[in-house]
Structure formats: C-alpha cells, structure tokens
Amino acid sequence: MRHNSYRYGAGLNQEEIAWLRLSPAKRMLESAKLWNFYLAMRGKLDCQPDPQGPFNFKKAKS
C-alpha cells in the first residue's frame, strides 16, 4: 500500500480544524448562533446592488 502524504486538516489553522471535527448537527447549531448574532447586530439580509451587474434594472437617468 502506498503511503499518502496528505493529512486531514493539512494547511488549516486550529480553528478550522476544530470546525471540521464538529458533527454536522453541531456545525448547524453553531452556524445558527452566528446567524442570530449577525442579525442582532443589525446585519442586513439584502445584498448591496452591483451597478455594473446584469440584473440592475434601474432606469438610466436622462
């Protein structure tokens, strides 16, 4: 069997490794906590419009 030099978490910091070690259910719970904090800090759910984007339908001023 050939030795694989790739290690799980190679190149990641400790916080990222800790996140990967969480179960999917625990990750979902932690994500919900972050989302609630974001909203409590008056984070906005609407994105800022891109004036050069193809979906900017504002009428051009004459």
C-alpha positions as CSV (number, residue, x, y, z in Angstrom):
1,M,0.0,0.0,0.0
2,R,1.4,3.4,-1.0
3,H,1.7,6.0,1.8
4,N,-0.4,9.1,1.2
5,S,1.4,12.2,2.4
6,Y,-1.9,14.2,2.6
7,R,-3.1,14.7,6.2
8,Y,-6.6,15.6,7.3
9,G,-6.5,19.3,8.0
10,A,-3.1,19.9,6.4
11,G,-2.7,23.7,5.9
12,L,-5.6,24.7,8.1
13,N,-5.4,26.7,11.3
14,Q,-6.6,25.3,14.7
15,E,-10.0,27.0,14.5
16,E,-10.7,25.5,11.1
17,I,-9.6,22.0,12.3
18,A,-11.9,22.3,15.3
19,W,-14.8,23.2,13.0
20,L,-14.2,20.2,10.8
21,R,-14.2,17.9,13.8
22,L,-17.7,19.0,14.8
23,S,-20.6,16.8,13.8
24,P,-22.9,18.2,11.0
25,A,-25.6,18.8,13.7
26,K,-23.2,20.8,15.9
27,R,-22.0,22.8,12.9
28,M,-25.6,23.7,12.1
29,L,-26.2,24.8,15.7
30,E,-23.0,26.9,15.7
31,S,-23.9,28.5,12.4
32,A,-27.4,29.3,13.7
33,K,-25.8,31.1,16.7
34,L,-23.6,33.1,14.4
35,W,-26.5,34.0,12.2
36,N,-28.6,35.1,15.2
37,F,-25.7,37.3,16.4
38,Y,-25.3,38.8,12.9
39,L,-29.0,39.8,12.9
40,A,-28.8,41.1,16.5
41,M,-26.0,43.4,15.4
42,R,-28.4,44.8,12.7
43,G,-26.8,42.8,9.9
44,K,-28.7,43.3,6.6
45,L,-30.1,40.4,4.7
46,D,-30.3,42.3,1.4
47,C,-27.2,42.4,-0.6
48,Q,-25.8,45.7,-2.0
49,P,-26.7,46.2,-5.6
50,D,-24.0,45.9,-8.2
51,P,-24.4,48.9,-10.5
52,Q,-22.5,47.0,-13.3
53,G,-24.3,43.8,-12.8
54,P,-26.6,42.3,-15.4
55,F,-29.6,42.3,-13.0
56,N,-29.5,46.0,-12.2
57,F,-32.9,47.2,-13.7
58,K,-32.8,50.8,-12.5
59,K,-33.7,53.1,-15.3
60,A,-30.9,55.3,-16.6
61,K,-31.4,59.0,-15.9
62,S,-31.6,61.2,-19.0
